[in-house]
């Protein structure tokens, strides 16, 4: 292992949790040559530091190798599978059931850096770029994420991210809290026809102005703040929206690993 390691590197304890969740090397075809742990360290470094792929430090594997792993894991749904497994472990460690019964939904418009697909202008937030639609449980842990152009209506984006939840085993999920953007009759009709959960709008008290911490709803806003701690998410730098969603999943994976196995200076060999 490199000495000294980067702050974003996996500790031995974190690697012992993550390694069993990664795909095995294929039995046929070209032999895997890259150190997968170092590939993951490189992806975590890029996500945390916010650097371009081509500017990865040279003590990591070649940037093209790292990018190819990131893309392959994205296409195969590996990042989502890892997120699901770690989220369940964190919930159980906290004395919760593996799957939630309630959660929150929200969106966030961010500026987009550089060229890419699906850019738009959010008139309400006065932001030109993309919009992140996320659903989290009551602990703030990510359940689903979709990235669209910033001009996509929140109710339309909600359908896209809620469809992700319908494809996952959430037998206990019955309620999602949201703000007034999600008070939409078409969305409510769609939920009645397709989902076992409903959306409850948490409104600001009448006459209240300025910042206010609203019950239930604040959890998802905190999760969006967690995601932005990774500089790769300070803007949307990805060419494709699915890559943006994968970076958000990776940000949450890093957080969950730290929840399960906190970093300690003595944890490395």
FENJO-V389380 format. One record per pair of residues at least 12 apart in sequence whose C-alpha atoms are under 8 Angstrom apart, sorted by the first residue. I is the first residue (numbers start at 1). J is the second residue. Records with the same first field share a line. If there is no record, write none. Layout:
I = J  J
This chain:
2 = 59
6 = 45
8 = 41  44  45  48
9 = 41  42  44  45
10 = 37  41
11 = 263  267  268
12 = 267  268  269
13 = 261  267
14 = 257  258  260  261
15 = 37
17 = 257
18 = 82  257
19 = 37
21 = 81  82  85
22 = 78  82
23 = 78
34 = 61  65
35 = 61
38 = 60  61
39 = 60  61  65  66  69
40 = 66
42 = 56  60  61  66
43 = 66  70
44 = 250  251  254
46 = 232
47 = 230  231  232  233  247  250  251
48 = 229  230  231  232  251
49 = 230  231  232
50 = 230  231  232  233
51 = 232
53 = 67
71 = 243
74 = 242  243  246
79 = 246  249  250
80 = 246  249
82 = 253
83 = 142  249  250  252  253
84 = 143
86 = 253  256  257
87 = 141  142  256
89 = 260
90 = 256  259  260
99 = 170  171  172  173
100 = 137  138  170  172  173
101 = 170  172  173  174  175
102 = 137  138  173  174  175  176  177
103 = 135  136  137  138  173  175  176  177
104 = 135  136  137  138  176  177  178  216  217  219  220
105 = 133  134  135  136  158  176  177  178  220
106 = 133  134  135  178  179  220  221
107 = 131  132  133  134  154
108 = 131  132  133  224
109 = 122  125  127  129  130  131  132  150
110 = 127  128  129  130  131  132  150  234  235  236
111 = 127  128  129  130  235  236
112 = 128  129  130  235  236  237
113 = 129  235  236  237  238
114 = 237  239
115 = 239
116 = 238  239  240
117 = 239  240  241
118 = 130  148  149  240  241
119 = 148  149  150  151
120 = 149  150  151  152
121 = 149  150  151
122 = 150  151  152
123 = 151
127 = 150
128 = 150
129 = 149  150  236
130 = 147  148  149  150  151  236
131 = 147  148  149  150  151  152
132 = 145  146  147  148  245
133 = 145  146  147  148  154  157  158  161
134 = 146  161  220
135 = 161  162  220
136 = 219  220  223
138 = 216  219
139 = 219
140 = 219  220  222  223
141 = 223  252
142 = 223  249  252
143 = 165
144 = 161  162  164  165
145 = 161  164  245  248  249
146 = 160  161  241  242  245
147 = 241  242  244  245
148 = 241
154 = 181  182
155 = 181  182  184  187
156 = 187
159 = 187
166 = 195
173 = 196  197
174 = 196  197  198
175 = 197  198  199  200
176 = 197  198  199  200
177 = 199  200  201  202  216  217
178 = 199  200  201  202  217
179 = 201  202  203  217
180 = 201  202  203
182 = 199  201
183 = 201
202 = 214  215  216  217
227 = 248  251  252
230 = 251
232 = 247
233 = 247  248
